[in-house]
Every structure is written in structure tokens, then in C-alpha cells.
Amino acid sequence: MKGFQRRSRGPLAVGLLMSVVGLVGCNARPVSTHLEVFPALGCAGSDVRLSWVADGDAQYVFVHADGRRQDVDAVDSVTVRADVVDQVRLVANRWWRPVAEFTFPFTQVEGEAVVELRANTRCGPIADLDGLEGVVSQLDWKGDPRLHVVTVRIEEGRDLLRVEHAQLRADLPEGQILTRSFEGTPAQGSWSITSPLASAEACEPQLPASVAPPSGLGVELTVTCNG
């Protein structure tokens, strides 16, 4: 009887060993997580929404700036103040052990910051330019509502660039790359950028050797939280 008991321990021990190896192997697998931060640029005191889509085979805990731990789902979100984003983290656990930790990319504006606005353009006749062919870029930019414009800088050197925002308009002739026409207006909202075609551009080039499609239009905003 004793011999039988001794022989039975071998398979049992192997079985336990295989289970432990299986757990370790499971924990070693990487955790795939997609993080989103909105807005990604903001002012101290503003609300920031942190979202994630993660593997469903792990358990997740959101650690607040004060150390409080909150159980969350693999697809979930939490809203925190901008000034504590760099102090929070998302922890992934498997079998009650942490296997990954994630922080959220966010830039808090200190003084001034730069925002690049660029969108797809359409090309064709433009009524505001006496029917001349040109390019128009329109973008509804969403960001921290506390961000306000300081300056608008032109990225492309064109004969004329018309910028419209917050019921204001600025016409920038060739050589002018900076304007304060929108100073103090909220940065978020609708932006429209228009320019007539240059002599070497065409909406539908027939001779690619001599003309080319127009490049995209964009502007660079300097913004501040002190609107």
C-alpha cells in the first residue's frame, strides 16, 4: 500500500509543476492596450477623459493620483483633472499579479503651446475669390475650451491665404506669415483656410511636367490658457 502511495506522488507532482508553468507562461504574455486622451493638450484644472481598449483576458485597476484603486473594465474610461494626469496609471493583472502598467500621454500648457491644424482640402472654383480656382481646407477642431489663440502662423508660402475663424477673417498676402487677428478667441471650433492656385498648380493637372496638384493647407496656432 505504501508503495502505491509513493508511485502516485510522481504524476501528481508533475501535474502541479505543469500548472505552475502554465500560470507563469500566461502572465508572461504581453498585454495589448490602446490608450486615448482627450484633450491631449489642456489647461490645469480642465477635465481630461482617459479611455482604453485592452485585452479581455486580464483584470484592470485604475490607480488615482491619491492612491485610490478603482476596478475598471477592459474597455472603459475615467475623467480626471489635467494637473493629475501624470500621476495616474492603469494596471493590468493576471491571476491577481500585475503584468503591465500604463500611463497616459498628456501635455499641460504652461504659458504657451503650439497646435498644428491641417485637414483634407478640396480644389475648385471659389466664390469668395471671384470664381478663381483655389483650395479650401476646413476643420472643426475640438480641444480644451479654455485654450485661446495668441497668434496664427502660416506654414505654406502662397500668394494669398485667407483664414476664417470665430466670425473673423484675415487675408495674409505673400510674405506675411503671422497674424494676431484671432487673438483671444477660443482655439476650438471651425477653421477655414482658402488660397487661390499658384501659377504652377492645377486642380486636375493635364501636363504633370509643368503643373502639379496643390499642396495641403494648414496653419500653426500658438495658444494659451490665459484667454
C-alpha atoms as one frame of an Amber mdcrd trajectory, in Angstrom:
protein
   0.000   0.000   0.000   2.841   2.356   0.848   4.498   1.610  -2.477   1.307
   2.569  -4.289   1.213   5.898  -2.466   4.799   6.666  -3.368   4.200   5.899
  -7.035   1.165   8.199  -7.139   3.126  11.243  -5.960   5.205  11.402  -9.150
   2.338  12.158 -11.583   0.727  14.497  -9.034   3.945  16.497  -8.658   4.353
  16.679 -12.441   0.775  17.867 -12.757   1.342  20.642 -10.194   4.563  21.654
 -11.907   2.812  21.890 -15.279   0.072  24.051 -13.722   2.634  26.466 -12.259
   4.477  26.681 -15.571   1.170  27.343 -17.297   0.368  30.230 -14.942   3.800
  31.771 -15.384   3.540  31.446 -19.155   0.114  33.082 -19.119   1.424  36.016
 -17.070   4.381  36.475 -19.420   2.209  37.211 -22.451   2.198  40.929 -23.378
  -0.930  42.980 -22.757  -2.230  44.847 -25.791  -3.799  48.194 -24.884  -4.912
  51.182 -26.963  -4.996  54.415 -24.949  -6.796  57.650 -25.824  -6.582  61.028
 -24.077  -8.995  63.881 -24.776  -7.979  66.551 -24.906  -4.314  65.616 -25.333
  -3.333  69.245 -24.678  -5.019  71.262 -21.973  -5.025  73.676 -19.086  -4.601
  72.962 -15.381  -7.977  72.294 -13.803  -9.654  71.189 -17.026 -11.302  67.773
 -17.288  -9.413  65.129 -19.257 -11.055  61.898 -20.393  -8.768  58.853 -20.306
 -10.022  55.897 -22.360  -8.636  52.489 -23.222  -9.405  49.330 -25.184  -7.422
  46.426 -23.758  -7.153  42.628 -23.812 -10.141  40.931 -22.250  -8.081  38.171
 -20.618  -6.717  40.442 -17.871  -8.194  42.358 -14.938  -7.676  46.105 -14.741
  -7.274  48.597 -11.929  -7.141  52.358 -12.352  -4.872  53.963  -9.761  -5.879
  57.551  -8.951  -3.463  60.325  -8.006  -4.324  59.904  -4.308  -3.546  56.163
  -4.471  -7.166  55.059  -4.564  -7.622  51.884  -6.641 -10.690  51.507  -8.854
 -11.674  48.275 -10.622 -12.395  49.026 -14.286 -13.281  47.089 -17.433 -11.055
  46.205 -20.377 -12.957  48.815 -22.401 -13.583  51.771 -20.144 -12.803  55.413
 -19.361 -12.153  57.694 -16.385 -12.235  61.500 -16.217  -9.631  63.303 -14.105
  -8.246  66.832 -13.751  -5.495  67.849 -16.157  -2.993  68.557 -13.403  -3.024
  64.942 -12.126  -2.880  63.004 -15.412   0.840  62.340 -14.935   0.121  60.805
 -11.506  -2.444  58.179 -12.530  -1.933  54.781 -14.163  -3.749  51.747 -15.469
  -2.574  48.385 -14.122  -3.272  45.052 -15.832  -3.385  41.923 -13.661  -3.442
  38.224 -14.481  -4.069  35.711 -11.744  -4.006  38.573  -9.208  -0.488  39.608
 -10.213   0.386  42.857 -12.048   1.754  42.129 -15.523   1.681  45.604 -17.114
   1.293  49.244 -16.178   0.286  52.111 -18.476   0.491  55.899 -18.192  -1.378
  58.400 -20.354   0.316  60.868 -22.744  -0.850  64.390 -21.995   0.643  67.879
 -22.274  -0.383  70.543 -19.789   0.023  74.041 -21.170   2.455  76.150 -19.188
   2.440  79.638 -20.682   2.007  78.944 -24.412   1.851  75.896 -26.675   1.682
  75.199 -30.409  -1.156  73.401 -32.200  -0.909  72.399 -35.870  -4.169  72.426
 -37.842  -4.222  70.540 -41.120  -7.128  68.884 -42.900  -8.019  67.408 -46.266
  -8.536  70.020 -48.963 -10.895  70.410 -51.890  -9.920  72.129 -55.108 -12.174
  74.096 -57.482 -13.754  77.499 -58.169 -14.088  79.674 -55.055 -16.866  82.253
 -54.975 -15.097  84.455 -52.420 -12.142  84.739 -54.805 -14.207  85.920 -57.794
 -14.568  82.386 -59.100 -10.845  81.740 -59.317  -9.790  78.145 -58.806  -8.278
  77.523 -55.419  -8.002  75.186 -52.492 -10.071  75.158 -49.315  -9.301  73.361
 -46.093 -11.966  73.191 -43.385 -11.580  71.728 -39.939 -13.752  71.648 -36.833
 -11.054  71.440 -34.176 -12.084  70.060 -30.808  -9.886  70.686 -27.796  -9.812
  72.193 -24.342 -12.362  75.063 -24.391 -10.057  77.047 -22.105  -7.358  77.307
 -24.795  -7.317  80.664 -26.564  -5.442  81.845 -29.633  -2.393  84.091 -29.384
  -1.113  84.032 -32.980  -1.773  82.210 -36.244   1.268  81.278 -38.320   1.152
  80.251 -41.962   3.058  77.129 -42.926   2.958  77.495 -46.725   4.316  80.422
 -48.717   1.418  81.300 -51.027   0.318  84.409 -52.911  -2.679  84.813 -50.608
  -4.014  82.849 -47.704  -7.397  83.618 -46.205  -8.118  82.351 -42.704 -11.587
  82.420 -41.124 -12.499  81.540 -37.537 -14.921  82.739 -34.855 -16.678  85.067
 -37.324 -13.371  86.801 -38.061 -11.302  86.808 -41.262  -7.676  87.571 -42.023
  -6.144  87.885 -45.505  -2.427  87.229 -45.451  -0.591  88.316 -48.628   2.607
  86.664 -49.765   5.409  87.389 -47.338   3.169  87.678 -44.266   3.330  84.512
 -42.185   1.983  85.675 -38.831  -1.219  87.368 -37.658  -2.803  88.301 -34.343
  -6.228  88.829 -35.897  -7.679  85.945 -33.857  -6.016  86.769 -30.546  -8.242
  85.974 -27.575 -10.715  83.773 -29.482 -11.260  80.160 -28.331  -8.980  77.850
 -30.306 -11.615  75.165 -30.675 -14.274  75.479 -33.318 -14.431  75.809 -37.092
 -11.374  76.934 -39.074 -11.442  77.618 -42.813  -8.292  78.206 -44.866  -8.528
  79.301 -48.514  -5.943  80.121 -51.166  -6.035  80.668 -54.956  -3.979  78.275
 -57.041  -0.413  79.237 -57.792   0.688  79.527 -61.424   2.286  76.082 -61.329
  -0.754  74.368 -59.802  -3.955  72.885 -61.228  -6.847  71.012 -59.661  -6.581
  68.343 -62.376  -3.156  68.666 -63.996  -3.049  67.707 -67.679   0.688  68.199
 -68.016   2.315  66.854 -64.844   5.692  68.027 -66.096   4.676  71.704 -65.873
   1.945  71.874 -63.218   1.123  69.927 -60.079  -1.830  69.407 -57.747  -1.913
  71.958 -54.911  -0.392  71.055 -51.585  -2.491  70.832 -48.453  -3.250  73.920
 -46.435  -2.504  74.284 -42.759  -1.835  76.800 -40.028   0.018  76.709 -36.761
  -1.694  78.166 -33.698   0.050  79.498 -30.645  -2.373  79.023 -27.769  -2.534
  79.900 -24.108  -4.780  79.204 -21.130  -4.923  82.912 -20.273  -7.643  83.950
 -22.685
